[in-house]
């Protein structure tokens, strides 16, 4: 079968290619550039635990040494510290990393992956599709025709793929603007990120309200200044003045030495593509949505797009079209992004406007700062990623469903599990392999060798139920899971979202839930499994 064509060699396109390769799906990445990225220290991204785990799982490279894990977060108003957060094991810090560092790790992993072909200096100009596949043409020194099974546009805000498919991209332009600088200096605090509102040295005007400082490795900081509404030119002199003014204010009168590494202007746009799928052509990342709230969130949502799409494309590539499953990509991810955009459109004007916030949050100023801080930290209305609680893949009518600490549709908690070969691994390490995960909570199994319990109790019955599922599944065991009683069985999607939790071994419910995750459409493999279910030994496609 033809490879998947991916247009765009940014972090989203490269992540998708690696995620497909992990599930034995070949791809061609069309890169309109020369195959390398210019270092831009001021262009950074903040990644939460789920996206850090995704990139590390796909690349085999720890990101901690390339980015900064903040020791804490502080919010200030004028000269007063009004909130401090200390990060730890129970509340892990986000990872702040320069985008070119992230892209470099992904490119290195791509270079080791035989299932991924990269074509540099290849700019897409034509896409044609029919029921059996997609044909794309690129122009450039190596301009040629490419044949693929599917095509995914990861080609950014000005997406050629989106335009060729005549997909509308409505929304708002220049919602906010920030002046940005990356510099090496010593600040009065160490390894803490800062939101400083109404600094005392700027006492008037619409831009008096906000500065964000985020640490990077090697004493480098990214500083963002909220600019007043309008399109006034941000000159180098203005940026240098902002840097000196801010550093002097934080040092209380003396300007510390600093090395200015990079500057820029970040303009926040809010846009959402009407459609994310047209037949065998799909969109991901900035081609599908622009969510620039607070300066660092858009790329992370693009990585979540890739994670959501990869296992669905892999199933369709290996086992034939799964229309409902592929349609669910748009329904799940577009709904999640639309919710975040609505929250930003509702909350940001109140935060920037002042008085109206009193009707929403008791204690106007503190509530204002808390909402903004939570947005930066990936929490609350502005920061929390969407879930799939209303997913079309969610099973209904399960009689044995029970509640655990993770609601259905949300990412599962990363716990230590025993794999089928008896080794101890993290649950997140088993994600992204194209298999559903069936997780049994069995206290005591962590202290005994697997051979002593694998044939005892409910294990044989559960193993038979897993074997009969309509798709490949892996049976894992853990001693404990938040909010789960002994013998609870969790069904987890390949992208780590909980499908359901069942009270004990319930083969019919487990099968129905797995069938729903596939989009509910019967396949030959499902029919074969159903035929063998009475004997308890059906076999799903492997």
C-alpha positions as CSV (number, residue, x, y, z in Angstrom):
1,X,0.0,0.0,0.0
2,X,1.2,3.5,-0.7
3,X,2.8,5.6,2.1
4,X,1.0,8.5,3.8
5,X,2.1,11.9,2.4
6,X,2.8,14.5,5.0
7,X,3.3,18.1,3.9
8,X,5.3,20.2,6.2
9,X,8.4,19.3,8.2
10,X,7.7,21.2,11.3
11,X,7.3,19.5,14.7
12,X,3.7,18.4,13.9
13,X,4.5,16.8,10.6
14,X,7.7,15.1,11.9
15,X,5.8,13.9,15.0
16,X,3.1,12.4,12.8
17,X,5.6,10.6,10.6
18,X,7.3,9.1,13.7
19,X,4.0,8.1,15.2
20,X,3.0,6.3,12.0
21,X,6.3,4.6,11.7
22,X,5.9,3.3,15.3
23,X,2.8,1.6,14.0
24,X,4.6,0.3,10.8
25,X,3.1,2.8,8.4
26,X,5.5,4.3,5.9
27,X,5.3,8.0,5.1
28,X,6.8,10.7,2.9
29,X,7.5,14.1,4.4
30,X,7.5,16.9,1.9
31,X,9.7,19.7,3.2
32,X,9.6,22.9,1.3
33,X,12.8,24.1,3.0
34,X,16.4,22.8,3.0
35,X,15.9,20.3,5.8
36,X,17.3,22.3,8.7
37,X,16.1,25.0,11.0
38,X,17.6,28.4,11.9
39,X,18.1,28.7,15.7
40,X,15.6,31.2,17.2
41,X,16.0,31.3,21.0
42,X,12.9,33.6,21.2
43,X,10.7,31.1,19.5
44,X,9.8,28.6,22.2
45,X,7.1,26.2,23.3
46,X,5.8,25.0,26.7
47,X,5.0,21.3,26.8
48,X,3.0,19.5,29.5
49,X,3.6,16.0,30.7
50,X,1.5,14.2,28.0
51,X,3.3,15.9,25.0
52,X,6.8,15.6,26.6
53,X,6.1,11.8,27.0
54,X,4.9,11.6,23.4
55,X,8.0,13.2,21.9
56,X,10.4,11.2,24.2
57,X,8.6,8.0,23.4
58,X,8.8,8.6,19.6
59,X,12.4,9.9,19.6
60,X,14.0,7.9,22.4
61,X,15.6,11.2,23.5
62,X,15.1,12.8,26.9
63,X,14.1,16.4,26.5
64,X,15.0,17.6,30.0
65,X,18.6,18.6,29.0
66,X,17.4,20.6,26.0
67,X,14.7,22.6,27.9
68,X,14.0,24.0,31.3
69,X,11.8,22.4,34.0
70,X,10.8,25.4,36.1
71,X,11.3,25.1,39.9
72,X,8.2,27.2,40.4
73,X,5.9,29.9,39.2
74,X,5.1,33.3,40.7
75,X,2.5,35.9,40.0
76,X,3.2,39.5,40.9
77,X,1.0,42.6,40.9
78,X,3.0,45.8,41.2
79,X,5.6,44.9,43.9
80,X,3.6,42.3,45.6
81,X,3.9,38.5,45.1
82,X,0.3,37.3,45.1
83,X,0.7,33.7,44.1
84,X,3.5,31.1,44.2
85,X,3.5,27.5,42.9
86,X,6.2,25.0,43.7
87,X,6.4,22.1,41.3
88,X,7.2,18.5,42.4
89,X,6.4,14.9,41.7
90,X,2.7,15.3,42.3
91,X,2.6,18.5,40.3
92,X,5.3,18.3,37.6
93,X,6.5,21.4,36.0
94,X,6.0,22.2,32.3
95,X,9.0,21.9,30.0
96,X,10.1,25.1,28.3
97,X,12.1,24.4,25.1
98,X,13.2,26.3,22.1
99,X,11.3,25.2,19.0
100,X,14.4,24.6,17.0
101,X,15.7,22.2,19.7
102,X,12.5,20.3,19.6
103,X,12.6,20.1,15.8
104,X,16.2,19.0,15.9
105,X,15.4,16.0,18.1
106,X,12.6,15.0,15.8
107,X,14.7,15.4,12.7
108,X,17.4,13.2,14.2
109,X,14.9,10.5,15.0
110,X,13.5,10.8,11.4
111,X,17.0,10.2,10.0
112,X,17.2,6.9,11.8
113,X,13.7,5.7,10.7
114,X,13.7,3.6,7.5
115,X,9.9,4.0,7.2
116,X,10.1,7.8,6.7
117,X,11.3,9.4,3.5
118,X,12.0,13.1,3.6
119,X,12.0,15.2,0.4
120,X,13.6,18.7,0.9
121,X,13.0,21.7,-1.3
122,X,9.6,20.2,-2.3
123,X,6.8,22.7,-2.4
124,X,3.3,21.3,-2.9
125,X,1.2,22.8,-5.7
126,X,-1.3,20.1,-6.7
127,X,-3.4,17.5,-4.9
128,X,-5.7,15.0,-6.6
129,X,-7.6,12.2,-4.9
130,X,-9.8,9.3,-5.8
131,X,-11.3,6.4,-3.9
132,X,-8.0,4.4,-3.8
133,X,-5.5,7.1,-2.9
134,X,-4.0,10.6,-3.3
135,X,-1.6,12.0,-5.9
136,X,0.4,15.1,-5.1
137,X,2.8,17.2,-7.2
138,X,5.7,19.3,-5.9
139,X,7.7,21.9,-7.6
140,X,11.4,22.7,-6.9
141,X,14.7,21.2,-7.9
142,X,13.3,17.8,-7.4
143,X,9.8,18.5,-8.5
144,X,7.8,15.3,-9.1
145,X,4.6,13.4,-8.6
146,X,4.0,11.5,-5.4
147,X,1.5,8.7,-4.8
148,X,0.0,8.2,-1.3
149,X,-2.7,6.4,0.5
150,X,-3.6,9.5,2.5
151,X,-2.3,13.1,2.6
152,X,-2.0,15.2,5.8
153,X,-1.5,18.9,5.6
154,X,0.9,19.9,8.5
155,X,2.0,23.0,6.4
156,X,1.2,25.8,8.8
157,X,-1.1,28.8,9.0
158,X,-0.9,29.5,5.2
159,X,-1.5,25.9,4.4
160,X,-1.4,25.0,0.7
161,X,-3.3,21.8,1.4
162,X,-6.2,23.7,3.1
163,X,-6.4,26.2,0.2
164,X,-6.3,23.4,-2.5
165,X,-9.2,21.7,-0.7
166,X,-11.1,25.0,-0.5
167,X,-11.6,24.8,3.2
168,X,-12.6,28.0,5.0
169,X,-10.4,29.2,7.9
170,X,-12.6,31.8,9.8
171,X,-11.6,33.5,13.0
172,X,-10.0,36.6,14.5
173,X,-6.7,38.2,13.4
174,X,-4.3,39.9,15.8
175,X,-6.2,39.1,19.0
176,X,-3.1,40.1,20.9
177,X,0.5,41.1,20.2
178,X,3.6,40.5,22.3
179,X,7.1,41.9,21.9
180,X,9.5,39.0,22.6
181,X,13.2,38.8,23.5
182,X,15.5,36.0,24.4
183,X,18.5,37.1,26.5
184,X,21.1,35.7,28.9
185,X,21.2,37.4,32.2
186,X,20.8,36.9,36.0
187,X,17.4,37.7,37.4
188,X,16.5,38.1,41.1
189,X,14.9,34.6,41.2
190,X,16.3,31.3,39.9
191,X,14.5,28.9,37.6
192,X,11.1,30.3,38.3
193,X,8.7,31.5,35.7
194,X,7.0,34.9,36.4
195,X,3.8,36.7,35.4
196,X,4.2,40.4,36.4
197,X,1.1,42.5,36.0
198,X,1.1,46.3,36.5
199,X,4.9,46.6,37.2
200,X,5.5,49.8,39.2
201,X,7.8,51.4,36.6
202,X,4.9,51.4,34.0
203,X,2.0,53.1,35.6
204,X,-0.2,54.0,32.7
205,X,-1.4,53.0,29.3
206,X,-2.9,49.8,28.0
207,X,0.5,48.0,27.8
208,X,1.3,48.7,31.5
209,X,-0.2,45.4,32.5
210,X,1.8,42.4,31.7
211,X,5.3,40.9,31.4
212,X,6.1,37.2,31.4
213,X,9.5,35.7,32.0
214,X,10.2,32.1,31.3
215,X,13.6,30.5,32.0
216,X,15.5,28.4,29.4
217,X,18.8,26.4,30.0
218,X,22.2,28.1,30.4
219,X,20.9,31.3,32.0
220,X,18.7,32.3,29.0
221,X,15.3,33.8,29.5
222,X,12.4,34.5,27.2
223,X,10.6,37.7,28.1
224,X,7.2,38.7,26.6
225,X,5.6,42.1,26.9
226,X,1.9,42.5,26.0
227,X,1.6,45.3,23.5
228,X,-1.2,47.8,23.2
229,X,-3.9,47.2,20.6
230,X,-3.1,48.4,17.1
231,X,-0.4,47.8,14.6
232,X,2.3,50.2,15.8
233,X,5.7,49.2,14.5
234,X,7.9,47.4,17.1
235,X,11.3,48.9,16.5
236,X,14.6,47.5,17.8
237,X,15.0,50.6,19.9
238,X,11.6,50.0,21.5
239,X,12.6,46.4,22.4
240,X,15.9,47.4,23.8
241,X,14.3,50.0,25.9
242,X,11.8,47.5,27.2
243,X,14.6,45.1,28.1
244,X,16.6,47.7,30.0
245,X,13.5,49.1,31.7
246,X,12.3,45.7,32.8
247,X,15.7,44.4,34.0
248,X,16.3,47.7,35.9
249,X,12.9,47.5,37.5
250,X,13.4,43.9,38.7
251,X,16.9,44.8,40.0
252,X,15.4,47.9,41.8
253,X,17.5,50.5,40.1
254,X,20.7,48.9,38.7
255,X,20.6,47.4,35.2
256,X,22.3,44.0,35.3
257,X,24.5,42.9,32.4
258,X,22.7,41.0,29.7
259,X,23.3,39.5,26.3
260,X,20.5,40.0,23.8
261,X,20.2,36.8,21.7
262,X,17.0,37.2,19.7
263,X,14.0,39.3,19.4
264,X,10.6,39.2,17.7
265,X,6.9,40.0,17.7
266,X,4.4,37.3,18.4
267,X,0.9,38.0,17.0
268,X,-1.9,35.9,18.4
269,X,-4.5,34.7,15.8
270,X,-7.6,32.6,16.6
271,X,-8.8,30.6,13.6
272,X,-10.4,27.2,13.1
273,X,-10.8,25.3,9.9
274,X,-14.3,24.4,9.0
275,X,-13.3,20.9,8.0
276,X,-10.3,18.8,9.0
277,X,-11.0,16.0,6.6
278,X,-11.9,15.9,2.9
279,X,-11.9,12.2,1.8
280,X,-8.3,11.1,2.1
281,X,-6.9,14.5,2.8
282,X,-6.7,15.8,6.4
283,X,-5.3,18.8,8.3
284,X,-3.3,19.0,11.5
285,X,-1.6,21.7,13.6
286,X,-1.6,25.3,12.4
287,X,-3.1,24.3,9.1
288,X,-6.3,23.3,11.1
289,X,-6.3,25.8,13.9
290,X,-4.5,28.9,15.3
291,X,-4.5,29.1,19.1
292,X,-1.9,31.5,20.2
293,X,-3.3,32.4,23.6
294,X,-0.5,33.4,26.0
295,X,2.2,32.8,23.4
296,X,3.1,29.2,23.7
297,X,0.1,26.9,23.3
298,X,-0.5,26.4,19.6
299,X,2.3,23.9,18.8
300,X,1.4,21.6,21.8
301,X,-2.1,21.3,20.5
302,X,-0.7,20.4,17.1
303,X,1.3,17.5,18.7
304,X,-2.0,16.3,20.2
305,X,-3.5,16.4,16.7
306,X,-0.7,14.1,15.5
307,X,-1.1,11.7,18.4
308,X,-4.9,11.5,17.9
309,X,-4.6,11.0,14.1
310,X,-1.7,8.5,13.9
311,X,-3.4,5.4,15.4
312,X,-6.6,6.0,13.4
313,X,-4.7,6.4,10.1
314,X,-2.6,3.3,11.0
315,X,-5.7,1.2,11.5
316,X,-7.2,2.4,8.2
317,X,-3.8,1.8,6.4
318,X,-3.4,-1.8,7.7
319,X,-7.0,-3.0,7.7
320,X,-8.9,-0.9,5.2
321,X,-11.0,2.3,5.5
322,X,-12.5,3.0,8.9
323,X,-14.7,6.0,7.9
324,X,-16.3,6.6,11.3
325,X,-12.9,6.3,13.0
326,X,-11.3,8.8,10.6
327,X,-14.2,11.1,11.0
328,X,-13.8,11.0,14.7
329,X,-10.4,12.8,14.4
330,X,-12.1,16.0,13.3
331,X,-15.0,15.6,15.8
332,X,-12.6,15.0,18.8
333,X,-9.8,17.5,18.0
334,X,-11.9,20.2,16.5
335,X,-14.3,20.1,19.4
336,X,-11.4,20.4,21.8
337,X,-9.8,23.4,20.1
338,X,-13.2,25.1,19.6
339,X,-13.7,24.9,23.3
340,X,-10.4,26.5,24.1
341,X,-11.0,29.2,21.5
342,X,-14.4,30.0,23.0
343,X,-12.9,30.2,26.5
344,X,-10.2,32.6,25.2
345,X,-12.7,34.8,23.4
346,X,-14.9,35.0,26.5
347,X,-12.3,35.4,29.2
348,X,-9.5,37.5,27.6
349,X,-11.6,40.6,27.0
350,X,-12.6,40.5,30.7
351,X,-9.1,40.0,31.9
352,X,-7.8,42.9,29.7
353,X,-10.8,45.1,30.3
354,X,-10.9,45.2,34.1
355,X,-14.2,45.9,35.8
356,X,-16.4,43.4,34.1
357,X,-14.4,40.5,35.7
358,X,-16.1,41.2,39.1
359,X,-19.3,39.5,37.8
360,X,-17.3,36.3,37.0
361,X,-14.5,36.0,39.6
362,X,-14.7,37.2,43.2
363,X,-11.8,39.5,44.0
364,X,-11.3,41.0,40.6
365,X,-7.5,41.5,40.6
366,X,-6.6,38.2,42.2
367,X,-9.1,36.3,40.1
368,X,-7.7,38.0,37.0
369,X,-4.1,37.0,37.8
370,X,-5.2,33.4,38.8
371,X,-6.9,32.9,35.4
372,X,-3.9,34.1,33.5
373,X,-1.4,32.1,35.6
374,X,-3.5,28.9,35.2
375,X,-3.6,29.5,31.4
376,X,0.2,29.7,31.4
377,X,0.4,26.5,33.5
378,X,-2.0,24.5,31.3
379,X,-4.9,24.7,33.7
380,X,-8.3,26.3,34.0
381,X,-10.4,27.9,31.2
382,X,-7.4,29.3,29.3
383,X,-5.0,26.4,29.7
384,X,-6.6,23.0,30.2
385,X,-6.5,20.8,27.1
386,X,-9.8,19.4,25.9
387,X,-11.0,15.9,26.6
388,X,-13.0,13.4,24.6
389,X,-15.9,13.0,27.0
390,X,-18.4,13.5,24.1
391,X,-16.4,11.5,21.6
392,X,-18.3,9.6,18.9
393,X,-16.0,6.7,19.8
394,X,-17.3,6.6,23.4
395,X,-19.2,3.3,24.2
396,X,-22.8,3.5,25.5
397,X,-24.9,1.1,27.5
398,X,-22.2,-0.7,29.3
399,X,-23.7,-2.5,32.3
400,X,-20.4,-3.0,34.2
401,X,-19.0,0.5,33.9
402,X,-17.5,2.0,37.1
403,X,-15.9,5.3,38.1
404,X,-12.2,5.7,38.6
405,X,-9.9,8.7,39.2
406,X,-9.8,9.4,35.4
407,X,-13.1,10.2,33.7
408,X,-13.7,8.5,30.3
409,X,-12.2,10.6,27.5
410,X,-9.3,12.0,29.6
411,X,-5.7,10.9,29.5
412,X,-4.9,8.1,31.8
413,X,-2.5,8.5,34.8
414,X,1.0,7.1,34.1
415,X,1.5,4.2,36.5
416,X,4.0,1.3,36.6
417,X,2.6,-1.8,34.8
418,X,3.7,-5.4,34.2
419,X,3.9,-6.0,30.5
420,X,3.1,-9.3,28.8
421,X,6.7,-10.4,28.8
422,X,6.9,-9.9,32.6
423,X,8.9,-6.7,32.6
424,X,8.0,-3.6,34.6
425,X,7.4,-0.5,32.4
426,X,5.5,2.8,32.6
427,X,2.0,2.8,31.1
428,X,2.9,5.7,28.8
429,X,5.7,3.5,27.3
430,X,3.1,1.2,25.8
431,X,1.1,3.9,24.1
432,X,1.2,4.6,20.4
433,X,1.8,1.1,19.2
434,X,-1.6,0.7,17.4
435,X,-3.0,-1.6,20.1
436,X,-5.7,-1.0,22.7
437,X,-4.4,-1.4,26.2
438,X,-6.4,-3.5,28.7
439,X,-5.2,-2.7,32.2
440,X,-6.1,-4.9,35.2
441,X,-5.7,-3.5,38.7
442,X,-4.4,-6.4,40.8
443,X,-2.8,-5.6,44.2
444,X,0.2,-7.7,45.0
445,X,1.2,-8.6,41.5
446,X,4.2,-6.2,41.7
447,X,6.0,-8.2,44.3
448,X,5.5,-11.6,42.7
449,X,7.0,-13.0,39.5
450,X,4.5,-13.0,36.7
451,X,4.6,-16.8,36.3
452,X,3.0,-17.1,39.7
453,X,-0.2,-15.1,38.9
454,X,-0.6,-15.1,35.2
455,X,-2.6,-18.4,35.3
456,X,-4.4,-17.7,38.6
457,X,-7.7,-16.1,39.6
458,X,-9.4,-14.0,36.9
459,X,-6.3,-13.7,34.6
460,X,-7.2,-16.7,32.2
461,X,-10.7,-15.4,31.7
462,X,-9.5,-11.8,31.1
463,X,-6.7,-13.0,28.7
464,X,-9.3,-15.0,26.7
465,X,-11.6,-11.9,26.5
466,X,-8.6,-9.7,25.3
467,X,-7.7,-12.3,22.7
468,X,-11.3,-12.1,21.3
469,X,-11.3,-8.4,20.9
470,X,-11.9,-7.0,17.4
471,X,-8.5,-5.4,17.2
472,X,-5.0,-5.9,18.5
473,X,-4.8,-5.4,22.3
474,X,-2.2,-5.7,25.0
475,X,-3.0,-7.0,28.5
476,X,-1.2,-5.1,31.2
477,X,-1.4,-5.4,35.0
478,X,-0.8,-2.8,37.7
479,X,-0.9,-2.9,41.5
480,X,-2.9,0.3,41.8
481,X,-4.6,3.0,39.8
482,X,-6.1,6.3,41.3
483,X,-9.7,5.7,42.3
484,X,-9.8,2.1,41.1
485,X,-10.8,-0.9,43.2
486,X,-9.1,-4.3,42.9
487,X,-10.0,-6.2,39.8
488,X,-11.1,-3.1,37.9
489,X,-10.3,-3.4,34.2
490,X,-9.5,-0.3,32.2
491,X,-9.6,0.0,28.4
492,X,-7.2,2.6,27.1
493,X,-6.9,4.0,23.5
494,X,-3.5,3.9,21.7
495,X,-3.3,7.7,22.3
496,X,-3.7,7.2,26.1
497,X,-7.3,8.3,26.6
498,X,-9.5,6.2,28.8
499,X,-12.3,4.5,27.0
500,X,-14.0,2.9,30.0
501,X,-13.4,1.3,33.4
502,X,-15.3,-2.0,34.1
503,X,-15.9,-3.6,37.5
504,X,-14.3,-7.0,36.9
505,X,-13.9,-9.2,33.8
506,X,-16.9,-8.5,31.6
507,X,-16.2,-9.9,28.1
508,X,-19.3,-8.5,26.5
509,X,-18.8,-5.0,27.8
510,X,-15.1,-5.1,26.9
511,X,-15.8,-6.2,23.4
512,X,-18.6,-3.6,22.9
513,X,-16.2,-0.8,24.2
514,X,-13.4,-1.9,21.8
515,X,-15.9,-2.1,18.9
516,X,-17.0,1.5,19.7
517,X,-13.4,2.7,19.7
518,X,-13.1,1.4,16.1
519,X,-16.0,3.5,15.0
520,X,-18.6,0.7,15.5
521,X,-18.3,-0.6,11.9
522,X,-18.2,-4.3,11.5
523,X,-15.2,-5.8,9.6
524,X,-14.4,-9.3,8.5
525,X,-12.0,-9.6,11.5
526,X,-14.8,-8.6,13.8
527,X,-17.2,-11.1,12.3
528,X,-14.6,-13.8,12.7
529,X,-14.1,-12.8,16.3
530,X,-17.8,-12.9,17.0
531,X,-18.1,-16.3,15.4
532,X,-15.4,-17.6,17.8
533,X,-16.6,-15.8,20.8
534,X,-18.7,-18.7,22.0
535,X,-15.6,-20.8,22.2
536,X,-13.8,-18.0,24.1
537,X,-10.9,-18.2,21.7
538,X,-11.5,-15.7,18.9
539,X,-8.6,-14.0,17.2
540,X,-8.3,-10.3,16.3
541,X,-6.1,-9.0,13.5
542,X,-2.5,-8.6,14.5
